[in-house]
């Protein structure tokens, strides 16, 4: 099942598009123990699941890259097929070019992602509310947003996979401050307006290092983290420094260097496949 719905977000203050994939291709509407019935299409195998009231799917929140919208991951990758064979639901929200944060200019995309959207999805669709059944994944800007959201809302997700997320939030607070003051980012006003002036970063909601230190001191159980970067990506040095900083702060992080891959959909299609097939601890069944 592939659908795109639109609802009025209270966190954002406007209507927002969300795409969803629910893996129904292998389900039967009747119990095969009742015997074979006449069909006009393929007959599900005997061991395939049956539709039943109240069934729940594990859910992956997939965050798109900068300049994309909620339709691009489905249009430019085979992630729908990967979700189907792993029996997992996908939720792909349109987060614009927000880096998935509560922005300095007033749009609350972190609140939308971490507080509002899961409530809406779990109320309207067969999405399991259990932490062990929820995951957040993203590529490019969305990889950075996924990582940030996993750290902002650790009670929501069991695991996070960040693909190529090398611009935006970082556990190296000095890096973000330097970027905001650099000549390079003066030609990227949206970045500056998203995070605000460098002098206000320390101790703010964008200071991931302080967030992690405080969380660990309070015994927060952060999600499992897996970071992937292509060997040819222009953001490789930033990503690898982020991994070092996360580990230095006390978080366990799996890191994969994707040899020969660049910052493009060839990379993201392959590593979305690996994310669903290998990296995430999926049960590959309905609850």
C-alpha atoms as an extended CHARMM CRD file, in Angstrom:
* protein
*
       287  EXT
         1         1  UNK       CA              0.0000000000        0.0000000000        0.0000000000  PROA      1               0.0000000000
         2         2  UNK       CA              1.3890000000        3.3660000000       -1.0550000000  PROA      2               0.0000000000
         3         3  UNK       CA             -0.4070000000        6.5030000000        0.0400000000  PROA      3               0.0000000000
         4         4  UNK       CA              0.1980000000       10.2020000000        0.4650000000  PROA      4               0.0000000000
         5         5  UNK       CA             -1.8640000000       12.1210000000        2.9780000000  PROA      5               0.0000000000
         6         6  UNK       CA             -2.0490000000       15.7470000000        3.9900000000  PROA      6               0.0000000000
         7         7  UNK       CA             -3.0070000000       17.0380000000        7.4150000000  PROA      7               0.0000000000
         8         8  UNK       CA             -2.8230000000       20.2700000000        9.3560000000  PROA      8               0.0000000000
         9         9  UNK       CA              0.2080000000       20.2030000000       11.6290000000  PROA      9               0.0000000000
        10        10  UNK       CA             -0.1520000000       22.1070000000       14.8760000000  PROA      10              0.0000000000
        11        11  UNK       CA              3.6280000000       22.0840000000       15.3660000000  PROA      11              0.0000000000
        12        12  UNK       CA              4.2580000000       23.6820000000       11.9700000000  PROA      12              0.0000000000
        13        13  UNK       CA              1.1300000000       25.7970000000       11.6820000000  PROA      13              0.0000000000
        14        14  UNK       CA              0.3010000000       24.6390000000        8.1660000000  PROA      14              0.0000000000
        15        15  UNK       CA             -0.8120000000       21.6330000000        6.1380000000  PROA      15              0.0000000000
        16        16  UNK       CA              1.9420000000       19.1140000000        5.4750000000  PROA      16              0.0000000000
        17        17  UNK       CA              2.3570000000       16.1460000000        3.1080000000  PROA      17              0.0000000000
        18        18  UNK       CA              3.3760000000       12.7290000000        4.3850000000  PROA      18              0.0000000000
        19        19  UNK       CA              3.9590000000        9.6270000000        2.2580000000  PROA      19              0.0000000000
        20        20  UNK       CA              3.5500000000        6.1570000000        3.7430000000  PROA      20              0.0000000000
        21        21  UNK       CA              4.2240000000        2.5970000000        2.6560000000  PROA      21              0.0000000000
        22        22  UNK       CA              2.4060000000       -0.2810000000        4.3580000000  PROA      22              0.0000000000
        23        23  UNK       CA              3.5490000000       -3.7560000000        3.2470000000  PROA      23              0.0000000000
        24        24  UNK       CA              0.3430000000       -5.5410000000        2.2460000000  PROA      24              0.0000000000
        25        25  UNK       CA              1.3210000000       -7.4230000000       -0.9230000000  PROA      25              0.0000000000
        26        26  UNK       CA              1.8640000000      -10.7390000000        0.8400000000  PROA      26              0.0000000000
        27        27  UNK       CA             -1.1860000000      -10.6540000000        3.1180000000  PROA      27              0.0000000000
        28        28  UNK       CA             -4.3060000000      -12.7790000000        2.7010000000  PROA      28              0.0000000000
        29        29  UNK       CA             -7.7990000000      -11.6520000000        3.6560000000  PROA      29              0.0000000000
        30        30  UNK       CA             -8.6890000000      -15.1690000000        4.8650000000  PROA      30              0.0000000000
        31        31  UNK       CA             -6.9800000000      -17.9510000000        6.7930000000  PROA      31              0.0000000000
        32        32  UNK       CA             -5.4330000000      -20.4690000000        4.3850000000  PROA      32              0.0000000000
        33        33  UNK       CA             -6.3750000000      -23.2580000000        6.8160000000  PROA      33              0.0000000000
        34        34  UNK       CA             -9.9290000000      -22.7130000000        5.5760000000  PROA      34              0.0000000000
        35        35  UNK       CA             -8.8970000000      -24.0410000000        2.1860000000  PROA      35              0.0000000000
        36        36  UNK       CA             -8.0570000000      -22.5070000000       -1.1880000000  PROA      36              0.0000000000
        37        37  UNK       CA            -10.5650000000      -20.0220000000       -2.5840000000  PROA      37              0.0000000000
        38        38  UNK       CA            -11.0760000000      -18.7430000000       -6.0920000000  PROA      38              0.0000000000
        39        39  UNK       CA             -8.7840000000      -15.8240000000       -6.9460000000  PROA      39              0.0000000000
        40        40  UNK       CA             -8.3070000000      -13.4020000000       -9.8000000000  PROA      40              0.0000000000
        41        41  UNK       CA             -4.6800000000      -12.7800000000       -8.8160000000  PROA      41              0.0000000000
        42        42  UNK       CA             -1.7510000000      -14.5460000000       -7.1620000000  PROA      42              0.0000000000
        43        43  UNK       CA             -2.5730000000      -16.7180000000       -4.1670000000  PROA      43              0.0000000000
        44        44  UNK       CA             -0.4500000000      -15.8670000000       -1.0790000000  PROA      44              0.0000000000
        45        45  UNK       CA              1.7390000000      -18.7030000000        0.1560000000  PROA      45              0.0000000000
        46        46  UNK       CA              0.3330000000      -20.7340000000        3.0770000000  PROA      46              0.0000000000
        47        47  UNK       CA              2.7890000000      -19.2560000000        5.5640000000  PROA      47              0.0000000000
        48        48  UNK       CA              1.9510000000      -15.6560000000        4.7000000000  PROA      48              0.0000000000
        49        49  UNK       CA              0.1920000000      -13.5020000000        7.3220000000  PROA      49              0.0000000000
        50        50  UNK       CA             -3.5270000000      -12.8310000000        7.4170000000  PROA      50              0.0000000000
        51        51  UNK       CA             -5.1720000000       -9.4360000000        7.8600000000  PROA      51              0.0000000000
        52        52  UNK       CA             -6.4850000000       -9.1360000000       11.4010000000  PROA      52              0.0000000000
        53        53  UNK       CA             -7.9880000000       -6.2730000000       13.3960000000  PROA      53              0.0000000000
        54        54  UNK       CA             -5.4370000000       -4.4930000000       15.5630000000  PROA      54              0.0000000000
        55        55  UNK       CA             -2.3090000000       -5.7740000000       13.8480000000  PROA      55              0.0000000000
        56        56  UNK       CA              0.6880000000       -3.4290000000       14.0620000000  PROA      56              0.0000000000
        57        57  UNK       CA              3.7990000000       -2.8870000000       11.9500000000  PROA      57              0.0000000000
        58        58  UNK       CA              7.2640000000       -1.8600000000       12.9460000000  PROA      58              0.0000000000
        59        59  UNK       CA              7.7980000000        1.6160000000       11.5110000000  PROA      59              0.0000000000
        60        60  UNK       CA             10.7320000000        3.4150000000        9.9140000000  PROA      60              0.0000000000
        61        61  UNK       CA             10.5510000000        7.2040000000        9.7520000000  PROA      61              0.0000000000
        62        62  UNK       CA             12.5250000000        8.1050000000        6.6120000000  PROA      62              0.0000000000
        63        63  UNK       CA             13.7140000000       11.7110000000        6.2450000000  PROA      63              0.0000000000
        64        64  UNK       CA             14.4800000000       13.0580000000        2.7690000000  PROA      64              0.0000000000
        65        65  UNK       CA             17.4480000000       15.1410000000        1.6960000000  PROA      65              0.0000000000
        66        66  UNK       CA             17.7600000000       18.8680000000        1.1300000000  PROA      66              0.0000000000
        67        67  UNK       CA             15.7990000000       20.1700000000       -1.8310000000  PROA      67              0.0000000000
        68        68  UNK       CA             13.6400000000       17.0250000000       -1.8920000000  PROA      68              0.0000000000
        69        69  UNK       CA             10.1650000000       16.3120000000       -0.6010000000  PROA      69              0.0000000000
        70        70  UNK       CA              8.3800000000       13.2320000000        0.7680000000  PROA      70              0.0000000000
        71        71  UNK       CA              7.9080000000       11.7360000000       -2.7080000000  PROA      71              0.0000000000
        72        72  UNK       CA             11.5800000000       11.6380000000       -3.7440000000  PROA      72              0.0000000000
        73        73  UNK       CA             12.7190000000        8.6180000000       -1.6800000000  PROA      73              0.0000000000
        74        74  UNK       CA              9.9850000000        6.5570000000       -3.3510000000  PROA      74              0.0000000000
        75        75  UNK       CA             10.5340000000        7.9910000000       -6.8370000000  PROA      75              0.0000000000
        76        76  UNK       CA             14.3400000000        7.7860000000       -6.8620000000  PROA      76              0.0000000000
        77        77  UNK       CA             15.0010000000        4.5970000000       -4.8650000000  PROA      77              0.0000000000
        78        78  UNK       CA             13.5260000000        1.1170000000       -4.4500000000  PROA      78              0.0000000000
        79        79  UNK       CA             12.7800000000        1.6580000000       -0.7620000000  PROA      79              0.0000000000
        80        80  UNK       CA              9.1230000000        0.6220000000       -1.1860000000  PROA      80              0.0000000000
        81        81  UNK       CA             10.2740000000       -2.8210000000       -2.3340000000  PROA      81              0.0000000000
        82        82  UNK       CA             12.7890000000       -3.0700000000        0.5020000000  PROA      82              0.0000000000
        83        83  UNK       CA             10.0710000000       -2.2070000000        3.0250000000  PROA      83              0.0000000000
        84        84  UNK       CA              7.7130000000       -4.8010000000        1.5430000000  PROA      84              0.0000000000
        85        85  UNK       CA             10.1400000000       -7.6850000000        1.8350000000  PROA      85              0.0000000000
        86        86  UNK       CA             11.0990000000       -6.6720000000        5.3790000000  PROA      86              0.0000000000
        87        87  UNK       CA              7.4610000000       -6.2770000000        6.4820000000  PROA      87              0.0000000000
        88        88  UNK       CA              8.0210000000       -2.7850000000        7.8210000000  PROA      88              0.0000000000
        89        89  UNK       CA              5.9630000000        0.3910000000        7.4720000000  PROA      89              0.0000000000
        90        90  UNK       CA              7.6090000000        3.5550000000        6.1280000000  PROA      90              0.0000000000
        91        91  UNK       CA              6.5890000000        7.0900000000        7.0640000000  PROA      91              0.0000000000
        92        92  UNK       CA              8.1790000000        9.8290000000        4.9300000000  PROA      92              0.0000000000
        93        93  UNK       CA              7.2670000000       13.3810000000        6.0010000000  PROA      93              0.0000000000
        94        94  UNK       CA              7.9520000000       16.5400000000        4.0220000000  PROA      94              0.0000000000
        95        95  UNK       CA             10.3610000000       18.5240000000        6.2000000000  PROA      95              0.0000000000
        96        96  UNK       CA             11.3330000000       21.1210000000        3.5600000000  PROA      96              0.0000000000
        97        97  UNK       CA             14.9010000000       22.4340000000        3.9250000000  PROA      97              0.0000000000
        98        98  UNK       CA             14.6710000000       22.5350000000        7.7080000000  PROA      98              0.0000000000
        99        99  UNK       CA             17.4970000000       20.2130000000        8.8590000000  PROA      99              0.0000000000
       100       100  UNK       CA             14.7960000000       18.6730000000       11.0500000000  PROA      100             0.0000000000
       101       101  UNK       CA             15.2290000000       21.2220000000       13.8480000000  PROA      101             0.0000000000
       102       102  UNK       CA             13.1040000000       23.7580000000       15.6590000000  PROA      102             0.0000000000
       103       103  UNK       CA             14.4920000000       26.6210000000       13.6040000000  PROA      103             0.0000000000
       104       104  UNK       CA             15.6490000000       29.9950000000       14.8430000000  PROA      104             0.0000000000
       105       105  UNK       CA             13.1170000000       31.5830000000       12.4390000000  PROA      105             0.0000000000
       106       106  UNK       CA             10.2190000000       29.8550000000       14.2050000000  PROA      106             0.0000000000
       107       107  UNK       CA              9.3210000000       26.6600000000       12.3140000000  PROA      107             0.0000000000
       108       108  UNK       CA              9.3000000000       23.7160000000       14.7420000000  PROA      108             0.0000000000
       109       109  UNK       CA             10.3280000000       20.7630000000       12.6160000000  PROA      109             0.0000000000
       110       110  UNK       CA             11.9310000000       18.8060000000       15.4680000000  PROA      110             0.0000000000
       111       111  UNK       CA              8.6890000000       19.1110000000       17.4370000000  PROA      111             0.0000000000
       112       112  UNK       CA              6.7750000000       18.0090000000       14.3400000000  PROA      112             0.0000000000
       113       113  UNK       CA              9.0040000000       14.9600000000       13.8220000000  PROA      113             0.0000000000
       114       114  UNK       CA              9.5490000000       13.8570000000       17.3940000000  PROA      114             0.0000000000
       115       115  UNK       CA              6.3200000000       14.8000000000       19.1600000000  PROA      115             0.0000000000
       116       116  UNK       CA              3.4340000000       15.2960000000       16.7650000000  PROA      116             0.0000000000
       117       117  UNK       CA              3.9530000000       12.9860000000       13.7880000000  PROA      117             0.0000000000
       118       118  UNK       CA              4.3160000000        9.7030000000       15.7490000000  PROA      118             0.0000000000
       119       119  UNK       CA              1.0820000000       10.4550000000       17.6250000000  PROA      119             0.0000000000
       120       120  UNK       CA             -0.7730000000       11.1110000000       14.3670000000  PROA      120             0.0000000000
       121       121  UNK       CA              0.6750000000        8.0530000000       12.6030000000  PROA      121             0.0000000000
       122       122  UNK       CA              0.0230000000        5.6750000000       15.5010000000  PROA      122             0.0000000000
       123       123  UNK       CA             -3.5480000000        6.9510000000       15.8320000000  PROA      123             0.0000000000
       124       124  UNK       CA             -4.4600000000        6.7180000000       12.1420000000  PROA      124             0.0000000000
       125       125  UNK       CA             -2.4040000000        3.7600000000       10.8640000000  PROA      125             0.0000000000
       126       126  UNK       CA             -1.3150000000        0.2740000000       12.0180000000  PROA      126             0.0000000000
       127       127  UNK       CA              1.9800000000        1.5290000000       13.4460000000  PROA      127             0.0000000000
       128       128  UNK       CA              3.2450000000       -0.0320000000       16.6650000000  PROA      128             0.0000000000
       129       129  UNK       CA              3.8510000000        2.5280000000       19.4380000000  PROA      129             0.0000000000
       130       130  UNK       CA              6.5350000000        0.4360000000       21.1680000000  PROA      130             0.0000000000
       131       131  UNK       CA             10.0070000000        1.9630000000       21.1640000000  PROA      131             0.0000000000
       132       132  UNK       CA             11.5790000000       -1.2890000000       19.9720000000  PROA      132             0.0000000000
       133       133  UNK       CA              9.3490000000       -1.1130000000       16.8890000000  PROA      133             0.0000000000
       134       134  UNK       CA             10.2840000000        2.4080000000       15.7770000000  PROA      134             0.0000000000
       135       135  UNK       CA             13.3370000000        3.6010000000       13.8690000000  PROA      135             0.0000000000
       136       136  UNK       CA             14.5050000000        6.8080000000       12.2050000000  PROA      136             0.0000000000
       137       137  UNK       CA             16.6020000000        6.9240000000        9.0300000000  PROA      137             0.0000000000
       138       138  UNK       CA             17.6140000000        9.6570000000        6.6080000000  PROA      138             0.0000000000
       139       139  UNK       CA             19.9550000000       10.5770000000        3.7980000000  PROA      139             0.0000000000
       140       140  UNK       CA             21.9480000000       13.7990000000        3.2250000000  PROA      140             0.0000000000
       141       141  UNK       CA             20.1450000000       16.6010000000        5.1060000000  PROA      141             0.0000000000
       142       142  UNK       CA             17.6940000000       13.9360000000        6.2640000000  PROA      142             0.0000000000
       143       143  UNK       CA             20.5040000000       11.8200000000        7.6950000000  PROA      143             0.0000000000
       144       144  UNK       CA             21.5290000000       14.7590000000        9.8340000000  PROA      144             0.0000000000
       145       145  UNK       CA             17.8750000000       15.3460000000       10.8040000000  PROA      145             0.0000000000
       146       146  UNK       CA             17.4670000000       11.6650000000       11.7120000000  PROA      146             0.0000000000
       147       147  UNK       CA             20.5280000000       11.7430000000       13.9420000000  PROA      147             0.0000000000
       148       148  UNK       CA             19.4030000000       14.9310000000       15.6550000000  PROA      148             0.0000000000
       149       149  UNK       CA             15.8690000000       13.6590000000       16.1730000000  PROA      149             0.0000000000
       150       150  UNK       CA             17.1530000000       10.3790000000       17.6310000000  PROA      150             0.0000000000
       151       151  UNK       CA             19.1350000000       12.3830000000       20.1810000000  PROA      151             0.0000000000
       152       152  UNK       CA             16.3210000000       14.8620000000       20.8950000000  PROA      152             0.0000000000
       153       153  UNK       CA             13.7200000000       12.1170000000       21.3710000000  PROA      153             0.0000000000
       154       154  UNK       CA             15.5780000000        8.9600000000       22.4410000000  PROA      154             0.0000000000
       155       155  UNK       CA             12.4150000000        7.4310000000       23.9390000000  PROA      155             0.0000000000
       156       156  UNK       CA             10.8370000000        7.2830000000       20.4720000000  PROA      156             0.0000000000
       157       157  UNK       CA             13.3450000000        5.1540000000       18.5500000000  PROA      157             0.0000000000
       158       158  UNK       CA             15.2120000000        1.9080000000       18.9610000000  PROA      158             0.0000000000
       159       159  UNK       CA             17.8220000000        2.7700000000       16.3310000000  PROA      159             0.0000000000
       160       160  UNK       CA             18.9210000000        5.4730000000       13.9070000000  PROA      160             0.0000000000
       161       161  UNK       CA             20.7660000000        5.2350000000       10.5910000000  PROA      161             0.0000000000
       162       162  UNK       CA             22.3600000000        8.4160000000        9.2490000000  PROA      162             0.0000000000
       163       163  UNK       CA             23.3530000000        8.2120000000        5.5720000000  PROA      163             0.0000000000
       164       164  UNK       CA             25.6030000000       11.0490000000        4.3700000000  PROA      164             0.0000000000
       165       165  UNK       CA             24.4090000000       13.5110000000        7.0260000000  PROA      165             0.0000000000
       166       166  UNK       CA             27.3590000000       15.8790000000        7.0470000000  PROA      166             0.0000000000
       167       167  UNK       CA             25.7650000000       19.3450000000        7.0770000000  PROA      167             0.0000000000
       168       168  UNK       CA             23.7190000000       20.7330000000        9.9580000000  PROA      168             0.0000000000
       169       169  UNK       CA             23.6280000000       19.4740000000       13.5300000000  PROA      169             0.0000000000
       170       170  UNK       CA             26.8830000000       18.0970000000       14.8550000000  PROA      170             0.0000000000
       171       171  UNK       CA             28.2220000000       16.8100000000       18.1910000000  PROA      171             0.0000000000
       172       172  UNK       CA             31.2030000000       19.0880000000       17.5640000000  PROA      172             0.0000000000
       173       173  UNK       CA             29.7020000000       22.3970000000       18.6930000000  PROA      173             0.0000000000
       174       174  UNK       CA             32.7560000000       24.3680000000       17.5810000000  PROA      174             0.0000000000
       175       175  UNK       CA             32.3100000000       23.0450000000       14.0310000000  PROA      175             0.0000000000
       176       176  UNK       CA             28.7660000000       24.3740000000       13.8050000000  PROA      176             0.0000000000
       177       177  UNK       CA             29.8560000000       27.7620000000       15.1850000000  PROA      177             0.0000000000
       178       178  UNK       CA             32.7240000000       27.9570000000       12.6870000000  PROA      178             0.0000000000
       179       179  UNK       CA             30.3940000000       27.0850000000        9.8130000000  PROA      179             0.0000000000
       180       180  UNK       CA             27.9470000000       29.8200000000       10.8110000000  PROA      180             0.0000000000
       181       181  UNK       CA             30.7770000000       32.3640000000       10.8040000000  PROA      181             0.0000000000
       182       182  UNK       CA             32.5050000000       31.1520000000        7.6280000000  PROA      182             0.0000000000
       183       183  UNK       CA             32.5050000000       32.8840000000        4.2610000000  PROA      183             0.0000000000
       184       184  UNK       CA             31.2110000000       29.7010000000        2.6220000000  PROA      184             0.0000000000
       185       185  UNK       CA             27.9130000000       29.6920000000        4.4870000000  PROA      185             0.0000000000
       186       186  UNK       CA             27.2810000000       33.4060000000        3.9280000000  PROA      186             0.0000000000
       187       187  UNK       CA             26.0210000000       32.3530000000        0.4930000000  PROA      187             0.0000000000
       188       188  UNK       CA             23.6020000000       29.9180000000        2.2020000000  PROA      188             0.0000000000
       189       189  UNK       CA             21.3030000000       32.2700000000        4.1490000000  PROA      189             0.0000000000
       190       190  UNK       CA             18.7880000000       29.5420000000        4.9720000000  PROA      190             0.0000000000
       191       191  UNK       CA             21.4920000000       27.7310000000        6.9750000000  PROA      191             0.0000000000
       192       192  UNK       CA             22.2810000000       30.8770000000        8.9290000000  PROA      192             0.0000000000
       193       193  UNK       CA             18.6210000000       31.6230000000        9.6280000000  PROA      193             0.0000000000
       194       194  UNK       CA             17.9330000000       28.0080000000       10.6370000000  PROA      194             0.0000000000
       195       195  UNK       CA             20.5350000000       27.9430000000       13.4190000000  PROA      195             0.0000000000
       196       196  UNK       CA             20.9020000000       31.6340000000       14.2170000000  PROA      196             0.0000000000
       197       197  UNK       CA             24.1340000000       33.4120000000       15.1890000000  PROA      197             0.0000000000
       198       198  UNK       CA             27.1400000000       31.3930000000       16.3110000000  PROA      198             0.0000000000
       199       199  UNK       CA             27.3230000000       33.2790000000       19.6030000000  PROA      199             0.0000000000
       200       200  UNK       CA             24.0230000000       31.6860000000       20.6840000000  PROA      200             0.0000000000
       201       201  UNK       CA             24.8490000000       28.0300000000       19.9330000000  PROA      201             0.0000000000
       202       202  UNK       CA             26.5140000000       27.0390000000       23.2230000000  PROA      202             0.0000000000
       203       203  UNK       CA             23.9190000000       25.5260000000       25.5340000000  PROA      203             0.0000000000
       204       204  UNK       CA             21.1340000000       25.9720000000       22.9690000000  PROA      204             0.0000000000
       205       205  UNK       CA             18.9290000000       23.2840000000       21.4360000000  PROA      205             0.0000000000
       206       206  UNK       CA             21.5410000000       23.0020000000       18.6610000000  PROA      206             0.0000000000
       207       207  UNK       CA             24.3360000000       22.0870000000       21.1040000000  PROA      207             0.0000000000
       208       208  UNK       CA             24.2530000000       18.3080000000       20.6900000000  PROA      208             0.0000000000
       209       209  UNK       CA             27.3830000000       17.7890000000       22.7780000000  PROA      209             0.0000000000
       210       210  UNK       CA             25.7110000000       19.3460000000       25.8160000000  PROA      210             0.0000000000
       211       211  UNK       CA             22.5140000000       17.3930000000       25.1110000000  PROA      211             0.0000000000
       212       212  UNK       CA             24.4460000000       14.1040000000       25.0210000000  PROA      212             0.0000000000
       213       213  UNK       CA             26.4920000000       14.8640000000       28.1340000000  PROA      213             0.0000000000
       214       214  UNK       CA             23.3900000000       15.8080000000       30.0900000000  PROA      214             0.0000000000
       215       215  UNK       CA             21.4800000000       12.7870000000       28.8200000000  PROA      215             0.0000000000
       216       216  UNK       CA             24.1970000000       10.3060000000       29.7300000000  PROA      216             0.0000000000
       217       217  UNK       CA             24.5050000000       11.8590000000       33.1880000000  PROA      217             0.0000000000
       218       218  UNK       CA             20.7750000000       11.3460000000       33.6590000000  PROA      218             0.0000000000
       219       219  UNK       CA             20.8990000000        7.7430000000       32.4210000000  PROA      219             0.0000000000
       220       220  UNK       CA             19.1530000000        8.3190000000       29.0930000000  PROA      220             0.0000000000
       221       221  UNK       CA             19.1180000000        5.2400000000       26.8590000000  PROA      221             0.0000000000
       222       222  UNK       CA             20.0380000000        6.7160000000       23.4870000000  PROA      222             0.0000000000
       223       223  UNK       CA             19.1050000000        4.7610000000       20.3370000000  PROA      223             0.0000000000
       224       224  UNK       CA             21.6520000000        2.5840000000       18.5810000000  PROA      224             0.0000000000
       225       225  UNK       CA             23.4510000000        4.7310000000       16.0070000000  PROA      225             0.0000000000
       226       226  UNK       CA             24.8050000000        3.7280000000       12.6020000000  PROA      226             0.0000000000
       227       227  UNK       CA             26.4790000000        6.3140000000       10.3640000000  PROA      227             0.0000000000
       228       228  UNK       CA             27.3380000000        5.7120000000        6.7000000000  PROA      228             0.0000000000
       229       229  UNK       CA             29.3450000000        7.9100000000        4.3180000000  PROA      229             0.0000000000
       230       230  UNK       CA             30.5950000000        7.3390000000        0.7960000000  PROA      230             0.0000000000
       231       231  UNK       CA             34.3440000000        7.4110000000        0.2810000000  PROA      231             0.0000000000
       232       232  UNK       CA             33.9300000000       10.0410000000       -2.4710000000  PROA      232             0.0000000000
       233       233  UNK       CA             31.5110000000       12.3260000000       -0.6360000000  PROA      233             0.0000000000
       234       234  UNK       CA             32.4600000000       15.9640000000       -0.1680000000  PROA      234             0.0000000000
       235       235  UNK       CA             31.2230000000       15.8050000000        3.4370000000  PROA      235             0.0000000000
       236       236  UNK       CA             33.3210000000       12.7730000000        4.4160000000  PROA      236             0.0000000000
       237       237  UNK       CA             35.7240000000       14.6370000000        6.7450000000  PROA      237             0.0000000000
       238       238  UNK       CA             32.8090000000       16.2770000000        8.5930000000  PROA      238             0.0000000000
       239       239  UNK       CA             30.9480000000       12.9490000000        8.9550000000  PROA      239             0.0000000000
       240       240  UNK       CA             34.0090000000       11.1150000000       10.2540000000  PROA      240             0.0000000000
       241       241  UNK       CA             34.7360000000       13.8890000000       12.7350000000  PROA      241             0.0000000000
       242       242  UNK       CA             31.1160000000       13.6600000000       13.9380000000  PROA      242             0.0000000000
       243       243  UNK       CA             31.5620000000        9.9240000000       14.5000000000  PROA      243             0.0000000000
       244       244  UNK       CA             34.7480000000       10.5400000000       16.5150000000  PROA      244             0.0000000000
       245       245  UNK       CA             32.9960000000       13.1950000000       18.5850000000  PROA      245             0.0000000000
       246       246  UNK       CA             29.9690000000       10.9700000000       19.2940000000  PROA      246             0.0000000000
       247       247  UNK       CA             32.2880000000        8.2150000000       20.4900000000  PROA      247             0.0000000000
       248       248  UNK       CA             34.3680000000       10.6310000000       22.5750000000  PROA      248             0.0000000000
       249       249  UNK       CA             31.1800000000       11.8100000000       24.2730000000  PROA      249             0.0000000000
       250       250  UNK       CA             30.3910000000        8.2180000000       25.2360000000  PROA      250             0.0000000000
       251       251  UNK       CA             27.9750000000        6.9570000000       22.5800000000  PROA      251             0.0000000000
       252       252  UNK       CA             28.5170000000        3.6980000000       20.7210000000  PROA      252             0.0000000000
       253       253  UNK       CA             28.3980000000        4.3440000000       16.9610000000  PROA      253             0.0000000000
       254       254  UNK       CA             28.7630000000        1.8970000000       14.0980000000  PROA      254             0.0000000000
       255       255  UNK       CA             30.4360000000        3.5500000000       11.1100000000  PROA      255             0.0000000000
       256       256  UNK       CA             30.4680000000        2.2890000000        7.5260000000  PROA      256             0.0000000000
       257       257  UNK       CA             32.6860000000        3.8220000000        4.8510000000  PROA      257             0.0000000000
       258       258  UNK       CA             30.9790000000        3.0320000000        1.5480000000  PROA      258             0.0000000000
       259       259  UNK       CA             33.9160000000        2.5590000000       -0.8070000000  PROA      259             0.0000000000
       260       260  UNK       CA             33.4270000000        4.0880000000       -4.2460000000  PROA      260             0.0000000000
       261       261  UNK       CA             30.1410000000        5.8340000000       -3.4660000000  PROA      261             0.0000000000
       262       262  UNK       CA             29.3640000000        9.5280000000       -3.8540000000  PROA      262             0.0000000000
       263       263  UNK       CA             26.6850000000       11.8840000000       -2.5170000000  PROA      263             0.0000000000
       264       264  UNK       CA             23.8590000000       10.6770000000       -4.7700000000  PROA      264             0.0000000000
       265       265  UNK       CA             20.9360000000        8.2910000000       -5.1500000000  PROA      265             0.0000000000
       266       266  UNK       CA             23.1640000000        5.4290000000       -6.2750000000  PROA      266             0.0000000000
       267       267  UNK       CA             24.6090000000        5.5360000000       -2.7680000000  PROA      267             0.0000000000
       268       268  UNK       CA             21.3190000000        6.1060000000       -0.9600000000  PROA      268             0.0000000000
       269       269  UNK       CA             19.3910000000        3.4050000000       -2.7920000000  PROA      269             0.0000000000
       270       270  UNK       CA             22.0110000000        0.7870000000       -1.9640000000  PROA      270             0.0000000000
       271       271  UNK       CA             22.3480000000        1.8460000000        1.6600000000  PROA      271             0.0000000000
       272       272  UNK       CA             18.6250000000        2.1580000000        2.2330000000  PROA      272             0.0000000000
       273       273  UNK       CA             18.5060000000       -1.4680000000        1.0890000000  PROA      273             0.0000000000
       274       274  UNK       CA             21.2440000000       -2.4040000000        3.5440000000  PROA      274             0.0000000000
       275       275  UNK       CA             19.5560000000       -0.3670000000        6.2730000000  PROA      275             0.0000000000
       276       276  UNK       CA             16.3310000000       -2.3740000000        6.0050000000  PROA      276             0.0000000000
       277       277  UNK       CA             17.9360000000       -5.7090000000        5.1140000000  PROA      277             0.0000000000
       278       278  UNK       CA             20.8530000000       -5.6010000000        7.5740000000  PROA      278             0.0000000000
       279       279  UNK       CA             21.3670000000       -2.6190000000        9.8810000000  PROA      279             0.0000000000
       280       280  UNK       CA             18.0320000000       -2.2540000000       11.6640000000  PROA      280             0.0000000000
       281       281  UNK       CA             16.9280000000       -4.9400000000       14.1710000000  PROA      281             0.0000000000
       282       282  UNK       CA             13.6490000000       -5.7050000000       12.3960000000  PROA      282             0.0000000000
       283       283  UNK       CA             11.4160000000       -8.6250000000       13.3330000000  PROA      283             0.0000000000
       284       284  UNK       CA             10.0340000000       -8.7900000000        9.7560000000  PROA      284             0.0000000000
       285       285  UNK       CA              6.5590000000       -9.6510000000       10.9990000000  PROA      285             0.0000000000
       286       286  UNK       CA              3.3960000000       -7.9540000000       12.2370000000  PROA      286             0.0000000000
       287       287  UNK       CA              2.8010000000       -7.5040000000       15.9480000000  PROA      287             0.0000000000
